[in-house]
Amino acid sequence: MIVAVLFGVFFLLMFLSTPVAVALGASTFITSYIFEGQDSLIDLASAVFSKLDKYALMAIPMFILAGNLLSKGSSAKRIVDFAKAFVGHLPGGLPIAAIFASIIFAAVSGSSPATVAAIGAIMFGAITEAGYPKSYAVGTITASGSLGILIPPSIVMIIYGVTAEVSIGKLFMAGVIPGLMIGLMLIIVTYFGAKRLGFKRQTPASWPEKWQKFKEAFWALMTIFIIIGGIYGGVFTPTEAAAVSAVWALFIAVFIYKDITIKDLYKVFLDSAKTSAMIMFIIANASIFAYFLTLENIPQMLSDFVVSMHLTKVMFLVVVNIMLLIAGNFMEPSSIIMIMVPLLLPVAKMLGIDPIHFGVIITINMELGMLTPPVGLNLFVASGITGLSIKEVVKAVLPWFLVIFVGLMMITYIPAISLWLPNMMMGN
């Protein structure tokens, strides 16, 4: 009865167009008051603060700030020019360069929408001016931008790591090979698609040109080595890496590239604070929703149900992927993770699924959720920067969506793709 009321109130509020974060918090407090009385509300209020009092969550605003500093300055353009110099001569060179640049920018921003906005604003016009259909341009940019939450550093992985209480460093490392693999799959499909459209190989850039573009992008590219190298070299933790990346992004934007003035910093800091506040508000409300589920022993009940159904590991992962793909249509990643992980992870562990591997599966599902209406954030960002309707963007993204889905299936059922690198570098 408690579960029925909790989810009933939640879906009723969603039906009334209540923001997801508010619906999560309100449904929890209402249900708790009905069944547990007024005193229970004090416990929930206390839980909000205790759930947010996590060292790892401090990384989120820092990575958001670093991403904004890099995208508002010229770093994104320098990364794009670097990518074009190395792959722009191939059939489909400009779309491939957009994917390549998205992979690089994902490794410095940790955000999928930020990657779409930064790379798309630069590359969409260039790709269409080269004769590619608008749908081809927006499809590659929107889909490859979703890699921003898989390739480390990843805000989504930080939220999963805090919720699941697993190593964020291992999660970051587990996202490297899947992210590069899916990126390569997107490049291959783009390459053959461009050949089918009649685009031919161009004269490649000379090595002096490539060297020049590398030098221009060097300081932005160094962000990757500072973050990833610092974490896995044992110099600092992922949270400390986030702070270092923000300081480094500020330094190169203001003092090296000099494309952000002191006056511009106010807006960058304000935008970063707004985005951070939104994410933390969602985390706060989703965490008490999950906390209440745990109090009512719902995860254990679900585990017992799975045992009674005699689901195999394969069938359980099929069900998980279906649930997450559906949830991705209606909710944003932070909410899904905070609600689903406390329910599903105990069952996954019981079936012998590694929590790190499970985190990668969930992250890729969140990627796909970014590409599906009605709340796929990447779709709205792409629509905003290209002027195309959401319907046109959705149709354009579909071929690349299917590529990522194939990657999800491979990664779901071949755990070594996710686990080989973290196990090799950091131990089991």
C-alpha positions in Angstrom: 0.0 0.0 0.0 2.8 2.4 0.9 4.6 1.8 -2.5 1.3 2.2 -4.3 0.6 5.5 -2.7 4.2 6.7 -3.2 4.3 6.0 -6.9 0.7 7.0 -7.3 1.3 10.5 -6.0 4.6 10.7 -7.9 3.0 9.9 -11.3 0.0 12.1 -10.5 2.3 15.0 -9.9 4.2 14.2 -13.1 0.9 14.1 -15.0 0.1 17.6 -13.7 3.4 18.7 -15.2 5.2 19.2 -11.9 9.0 19.3 -12.3 10.5 15.9 -11.7 12.6 17.0 -8.7 9.6 18.5 -7.0 7.4 15.5 -7.7 10.1 13.2 -6.2 10.3 15.2 -3.0 6.6 16.0 -2.6 5.5 12.4 -3.1 8.0 11.2 -0.5 6.9 13.7 2.1 3.2 13.2 1.4 3.4 9.4 1.7 5.6 9.5 4.7 3.2 11.9 6.5 0.2 9.7 5.6 1.7 6.4 6.9 4.4 7.5 9.4 3.0 10.7 10.8 4.6 14.1 11.4 7.7 12.9 13.2 8.9 11.1 10.1 9.1 14.4 8.2 11.9 15.5 10.5 13.9 12.3 9.6 13.4 13.0 5.9 14.5 16.6 6.2 17.6 15.4 8.0 18.2 12.8 5.3 18.2 15.5 2.6 21.3 17.1 4.2 23.1 13.9 5.0 22.7 12.6 1.5 24.1 15.8 0.0 27.0 15.8 2.6 29.2 13.7 0.3 32.8 14.6 -0.6 32.4 13.3 -4.1 29.5 15.5 -4.9 31.7 18.5 -4.6 33.2 17.5 -8.0 30.0 18.3 -9.8 30.0 22.1 -9.7 33.7 22.1 -10.4 33.4 20.0 -13.6 30.5 22.2 -14.6 32.5 25.3 -14.2 35.5 23.8 -16.1 33.2 22.8 -18.9 31.6 26.3 -19.1 35.0 28.0 -19.1 36.3 25.9 -21.9 33.1 26.1 -24.0 32.6 29.8 -23.6 36.2 30.5 -24.6 38.1 29.4 -27.7 39.1 26.0 -26.4 36.3 24.1 -28.1 37.1 25.8 -31.5 40.8 24.9 -31.1 39.9 21.3 -30.4 37.6 21.2 -33.5 40.4 22.6 -35.7 42.8 20.0 -34.3 40.3 17.2 -35.1 39.7 18.6 -38.6 43.4 18.7 -39.3 43.7 15.0 -38.6 40.5 13.5 -40.0 38.9 16.2 -42.1 40.2 14.8 -45.4 38.3 11.5 -45.1 35.0 10.9 -46.7 32.6 12.4 -44.1 35.7 14.2 -42.8 33.8 17.1 -41.2 31.2 15.0 -39.5 33.9 12.6 -38.4 35.9 15.6 -37.1 32.8 16.6 -35.1 32.7 13.2 -33.5 36.4 13.2 -32.8 36.2 16.7 -31.3 33.2 15.5 -29.2 35.2 12.6 -27.8 38.0 15.0 -26.9 35.7 17.7 -25.4 33.8 15.0 -23.5 37.1 14.2 -21.7 37.4 17.8 -20.4 33.8 18.7 -19.7 32.0 15.7 -18.1 28.7 17.0 -19.6 26.7 15.7 -22.6 24.7 18.9 -23.3 27.8 21.1 -22.9 29.6 18.9 -25.5 26.7 19.2 -28.0 26.5 23.0 -27.4 30.2 23.6 -27.7 30.9 21.4 -30.7 27.6 21.9 -32.5 27.8 25.7 -32.4 31.1 25.4 -34.3 30.6 22.4 -36.6 26.9 22.5 -37.7 27.4 25.4 -40.1 30.7 24.1 -41.4 29.3 20.6 -42.1 26.2 22.0 -43.9 28.3 24.5 -45.9 30.4 21.6 -47.1 27.2 20.1 -48.8 26.1 17.6 -46.1 22.4 17.4 -45.4 21.3 19.2 -42.2 20.0 16.0 -40.9 23.4 14.3 -41.3 25.1 17.2 -39.5 22.8 17.4 -36.6 22.6 13.6 -36.2 26.4 13.2 -35.8 26.7 16.2 -33.5 23.8 15.3 -31.2 24.7 11.6 -30.9 28.4 12.0 -30.4 27.7 14.7 -27.8 26.1 12.1 -25.7 29.5 10.6 -25.1 30.1 13.4 -22.7 28.6 11.4 -19.8 30.5 8.2 -20.6 34.0 9.3 -21.3 35.6 10.4 -18.0 35.2 12.7 -16.2 31.5 12.1 -16.1 29.0 13.9 -13.8 26.6 11.0 -14.2 29.2 8.5 -13.1 29.9 10.7 -10.0 26.2 10.5 -9.1 26.2 6.7 -9.6 29.4 6.3 -7.6 28.0 8.2 -4.7 24.6 6.4 -4.8 26.2 2.9 -5.3 29.1 3.6 -2.9 31.7 2.4 -5.4 35.0 3.9 -6.5 34.5 6.8 -8.8 38.1 6.4 -10.1 37.3 2.9 -11.2 34.1 4.1 -12.8 35.9 6.7 -14.8 38.4 4.2 -16.0 35.6 1.7 -16.9 34.1 4.4 -19.2 37.2 4.8 -21.3 37.1 1.8 -23.6 33.3 1.8 -24.0 33.4 5.5 -24.8 36.1 5.1 -27.4 34.5 2.0 -28.8 31.1 3.7 -29.3 32.9 6.8 -30.7 34.7 4.6 -33.2 31.4 2.9 -34.2 29.9 6.3 -34.8 32.9 7.3 -36.9 32.7 4.1 -39.0 28.9 4.6 -39.7 29.5 8.2 -40.6 32.4 7.3 -42.9 30.4 4.8 -44.9 27.3 7.0 -44.8 29.3 9.8 -46.4 30.7 7.5 -49.1 27.1 6.5 -49.9 26.2 10.2 -50.2 29.0 10.6 -52.7 31.6 12.4 -50.6 35.2 11.5 -51.5 38.5 11.7 -49.8 40.2 15.1 -49.9 43.8 16.2 -49.8 45.0 15.7 -46.2 46.4 18.6 -44.2 50.2 18.7 -44.2 52.2 17.7 -41.2 53.2 21.3 -40.5 49.5 22.3 -40.5 48.7 19.4 -38.2 51.6 20.5 -35.9 50.3 24.0 -35.9 46.7 23.0 -34.9 48.1 20.7 -32.2 50.1 23.6 -30.8 47.0 25.9 -30.8 45.0 23.2 -29.0 47.8 22.1 -26.7 46.7 23.9 -23.6 43.1 22.7 -23.9 44.2 19.1 -24.6 46.4 19.3 -21.5 43.2 19.4 -19.4 42.7 15.7 -20.3 46.1 14.7 -19.1 45.9 16.8 -16.0 42.5 15.2 -15.0 43.0 11.6 -16.0 46.8 11.5 -15.4 46.4 13.1 -12.0 43.7 10.7 -10.8 45.4 7.5 -12.0 48.9 8.7 -11.1 47.7 9.0 -7.5 48.3 12.8 -7.4 44.7 13.6 -6.5 41.2 12.2 -6.0 38.5 12.7 -8.6 37.0 15.5 -6.5 40.4 17.2 -6.3 40.8 16.7 -10.0 37.5 18.6 -10.6 38.8 21.5 -8.6 42.2 21.4 -10.4 40.4 21.2 -13.8 38.3 24.3 -13.0 41.4 26.3 -11.9 43.3 25.1 -15.0 40.4 26.0 -17.4 40.2 29.4 -15.8 44.0 29.9 -16.2 44.1 29.0 -19.9 40.9 30.9 -20.8 42.0 34.1 -19.0 45.8 34.2 -19.2 46.8 31.9 -22.1 44.1 32.1 -24.7 42.8 35.4 -23.3 39.4 34.9 -24.8 37.4 35.4 -21.5 37.8 38.7 -19.7 37.3 39.3 -16.0 34.0 40.9 -16.9 32.9 37.7 -18.7 33.6 35.6 -15.6 30.6 36.8 -13.8 28.2 35.3 -16.3 30.3 32.1 -16.5 30.2 31.7 -12.7 26.5 32.5 -12.6 25.6 30.0 -15.3 27.7 27.3 -13.6 26.0 28.1 -10.3 22.5 27.8 -11.8 23.3 24.5 -13.4 24.9 23.1 -10.3 22.0 24.2 -8.1 19.6 22.5 -10.5 21.5 19.2 -10.4 22.0 19.3 -6.6 18.2 20.0 -6.1 17.4 17.0 -8.2 19.9 14.9 -6.3 18.5 16.0 -2.9 14.9 15.1 -3.8 15.8 11.9 -5.6 17.9 10.8 -2.6 15.1 11.1 -0.1 12.8 9.2 -2.5 15.4 6.4 -2.6 16.0 6.7 1.1 12.3 6.2 1.8 12.2 3.2 -0.5 15.0 1.7 1.5 13.3 2.4 4.8 10.3 0.5 3.6 12.5 -2.4 2.5 11.5 -2.2 -1.1 14.9 -3.2 -2.5 14.8 -6.4 -0.5 11.3 -7.1 -1.6 12.4 -6.6 -5.2 15.4 -9.0 -4.7 13.1 -11.6 -3.3 10.7 -11.2 -6.2 13.6 -11.7 -8.7 14.7 -14.8 -6.8 11.1 -16.2 -7.0 11.0 -15.5 -10.7 14.2 -17.4 -11.2 15.6 -14.7 -13.6 19.0 -15.4 -15.0 21.6 -12.7 -15.3 20.9 -12.3 -19.0 17.2 -11.9 -18.5 17.7 -9.5 -15.6 19.9 -7.3 -17.7 17.3 -7.3 -20.5 14.7 -6.1 -18.0 17.1 -3.5 -16.6 17.8 -2.1 -20.1 14.2 -1.9 -21.0 13.3 -0.2 -17.7 16.1 2.4 -18.1 15.3 3.1 -21.8 11.7 3.8 -20.8 12.6 5.9 -17.8 15.0 7.9 -20.0 12.1 9.1 -22.1 10.5 10.8 -19.1 13.2 11.7 -16.5 16.7 13.1 -16.6 19.7 11.0 -15.6 20.3 12.2 -12.0 16.7 11.3 -11.0 16.8 7.9 -12.7 20.1 6.9 -11.0 19.1 8.0 -7.6 15.8 6.1 -7.8 16.8 3.0 -9.8 20.2 2.2 -8.4 19.1 1.5 -4.8 16.4 -0.8 -6.2 18.4 -2.6 -8.9 22.0 -2.8 -7.6 21.2 -5.3 -4.7 19.6 -7.6 -7.3 22.6 -7.1 -9.7 25.1 -8.0 -6.9 23.0 -11.1 -6.0 23.2 -12.3 -9.6 27.0 -11.7 -9.7 27.0 -8.5 -11.8 30.0 -6.3 -11.0 28.8 -2.8 -9.7 31.3 -1.0 -11.9 30.1 -2.9 -15.0 26.5 -2.1 -13.9 27.3 1.5 -13.6 28.6 1.6 -17.2 25.4 -0.1 -18.4 23.3 2.5 -16.6 25.5 5.4 -18.0 25.0 4.3 -21.6 21.3 4.0 -21.0 21.4 7.6 -19.8 23.2 8.5 -23.0 20.3 7.1 -25.0 17.8 8.9 -22.7 19.5 12.2 -23.7 18.5 11.3 -27.3 14.9 10.4 -26.8 11.8 12.7 -26.5 10.1 14.2 -24.6 12.8 15.2 -22.2 16.0 14.3 -24.1 18.2 17.3 -23.2 20.6 16.9 -26.1 17.6 17.1 -28.5 16.7 20.5 -27.2 20.2 21.8 -27.2 20.7 20.6 -30.8 17.4 22.2 -31.8 18.4 25.5 -30.2 21.8 25.7 -32.0 20.6 24.5 -35.4 17.1 26.0 -35.7 15.6 22.6 -36.6 12.4 21.4 -34.9 12.6 18.7 -32.2 10.9 16.3 -34.6 13.5 16.9 -37.3 16.3 16.4 -34.7 14.8 13.1 -33.4 14.5 11.8 -37.0 18.1 12.8 -37.8 19.6 11.2 -34.7 17.9 7.8 -35.2 20.6 6.1 -37.2 23.3 7.0 -34.7 21.0 6.2 -31.8 20.8 2.6 -33.2 24.6 2.5 -33.3 24.9 3.5 -29.6 22.2 0.9 -28.8 24.2 -1.8 -30.5 27.2 -0.6 -28.4 25.0 -0.9 -25.3 24.2 -4.5 -26.1 27.8 -5.4 -26.6 28.9 -3.7 -23.4 26.0 -5.2 -21.4 26.9 -8.8 -22.3 30.7 -8.5 -22.6 31.7 -7.2 -19.2 35.4 -7.3 -20.1 34.9 -4.2 -22.3 34.2 -2.2 -19.2 36.2 -4.1 -16.6 39.5 -4.9 -18.3 41.1 -1.5 -18.0 40.1 -0.6 -14.3 41.0 -4.2 -13.2 44.3 -4.0 -14.9 45.3 -0.5 -13.6 43.6 -0.5 -10.2 43.2 -4.1 -9.3 40.0 -6.2 -8.7 
